[in-house]
Amino acid sequence: MVHQNVFVAAGYERNAYQGFMRGFGLERLVMMKYKIDDIRLFHSGDVRLTRQF
Amino acid sequence: MHELVDLFTVHSFEVEGTQDLARGLEKVVIGKVLTKTKHPNADRLHVTTVDVGTQEPLTIVCGAPNVAAGQKVVAVLAGATLPTGVAITKSTIRGQESQGMICAEDDLGIGKNHDGIIVLPDDAPVGEHFAVYTGRNDTVIDIKILPNRGHDCLSHIGIAHEIRALEGGCAMPLDEAMPSATAIYDATVTTENCRRYGAVVLDDITNTTTPQWMRNRLRTCGIKPINAVVDITNYVMLETGQPLHAFDATRVRKIVVRHAQAGETLTLLDDTVCTLTADDLVITDGKKPIALAGVMGGKESGITEDTTTLVLESASFDAPTIRAMQRRYGLLTDAAFRFERDLDPNVVAYAATRAVALLTDICGARVVAATDIYPAPVSPWTVPLALSAVHSLLSTTIATKDITTILTRLGMDVTHGKKQDTLIVTVPTVRRDLTTQEDLIEEIGRLYGYDKITPTPLCEAIITPEINTLRLAEHAAMDICIADGFDEVKSYAYYAAGDADAIGIATKDHVTVLNPLAPDYVLMRRSLLPGLCRAVKKNLSYFSDVHICEIGRIYNSADAVLPEEHLRLGAAIASRATDGSQFYELKGVAEHLAARCGMGTIICDADIEMSAMTVPLLHATRRAVVRTQAGDTFGWIGEITTHTKKFYGIKTYASLSWSFAIDMLTIADTHIPLFTPLPKYPTAARDLSMTLPSRMQVATVTAQIADVGGALLRDVTVFDVYYNRATEERSMACRDDVWRR
């Protein structure tokens, strides 16, 4: 649930809007889909990873 | 158990796991060794008879050196599968039947010791389950408490409140008065960062061993039992969430809470010596610091097994101050972890009362003096709650009585406001997170159950978002690089001072990270080159040629609050080719990219002065600035220096890199090439071959040809360049295609 302070900080009038936010990390989804077991591989620069896709 | 875990997951917190402590211990019981004889066929084995409470004693072959008749031991009955996964069966060991096993710590997975079997105290009851005897007939629920609830839920009472709210039940009032005494202990607070300071002096302490039940519970929660006083303070902290500390009263006659003077030193319980700063909050004995407030006690004033009189501290400190101290000294203690989550100062009294009660029961303590400095007491606050807002934010209608029930279960007082639509909610002080109407609505939403809210389609008009041209350019550029044989990498946005030096950009020209993820990685990158070099080095272990590229942001320090961020496409080639083809290859990709993105011909200008602020250190002559024909600088291309290569351990003959500004590619979106009518006559091709003066660039010649050729000239293709090492003469050959009309 979005705090009214967030709306105010973004330049909206207080109580003019209401809303929900959500977010998730893409890495975890990719790991589940492709059965990648180590999250650090994504930033390792090892092209033996990328060449598999 | 499953119901409770589900309730938590749906309404409160994520349950990270549950652990049945008795699992695998179903057939592990306490036994008494009746007899011990040497094994007839093995030197190191013994044959024992063990009474496990059954009619007939068991015969067990045991290899432990410390087994002896009369001992109370831990026996495993045949048919058991231990927590370590080992199955115990009736077996014959060297011709002697064994009906079970006598355990060492590691057999049960409760320790690493395998020097000998566990010997229990003489009063251990024969036949009782080991799990029951050691308090392991219990289940641990590991709950992930997010920072917004750390102030009340990092405690068993906090979790009990939560369970009460989930299951429905009556409120559990907490005693809110400090323990009283006729004498007042001499304590002074000179800073607002100590919000409350409670101290109780207790005498006649016998600092014995803590009762088994408390030791079991502490161990279950991952805390090692030490002695009664320490165990009780830890136990009360786990129970109430309020950290406590005990000083030896013979060494601490009075207490002054103040900010440290810069340069003062303090030796902590773990022997760390801190040199304090003026931002640190300390407990002093009026002269010198005796504890780092809310973080860790001092060694000198700490209690020992011989302590008979102590000062029990139950206090509340400013969260950001504790957080800063914890970070400064790297001491993330259980106390600091809680204080930095902004505790309710009202819990101080309850925790002190509870600890005093336990100290009285267990250690025979007697209260002799007390004090409570609490200049600005926190009282429950009220939050008006508009029912229309509840319905609007949760997009569902919840009956007012249900709303009232939910809030009451959470320990709040609810009355009707003057306006018909409004409730006035009084929030208990432990719920420091509930200050606005939205906070209350969130509580209502989660207890009502978000799963009960029926999803409905959006009923607003949906406006197509503006096309993110930068993102399109990013994807297009990466596709081109991959089509040209490059592999994509992603490196971190930070690097170390060594990286900055390796690419010749001064450390001071970087934005530094105050709170780095890894201690060395304190600089925000100004170039993709270090990340590319690291990836090159890594991949050269597996491939002889490496072609990699990366899209990422660089961060230039600016006078403004935030750094300037630029999106860059970087690429690097490292290969063994000795003919300089890496340069043409990279330039080719750059041209491909420019052509596809509508930037027209690009110019690699080697004569330009390269500013150290905009590019990393490159080879003195084998480098160029890349410009568009309009003269806009677009990036750079060049050979990596031996200095850089040495730092990253790259040993190939040539390693080149380039970096381009992605945002300049966004013009691709607006660039629509127009058709030129095809020529009526065959194309006239003319080959030109010429000798060039030294340092004259081929690009200069082709540009001149293009200029002279005008609209008629369609294309100039260089198809040969010759360099005579002996005479240092260069010659080039190109083909001009002319359309005739």
Interface residues (C-beta under 8 A of the other chain):
Chain A: M1 H3 Q4 Q18 F42 H43 S44 G45 D46 V47 R48 T50 R51
Chain B: S392 L393 T436 E438 I441 E442 G445 D487 E488 V489 K490 S491 Y492 G531 R534 A535 K538 N539 Y542 F543 V546 I548
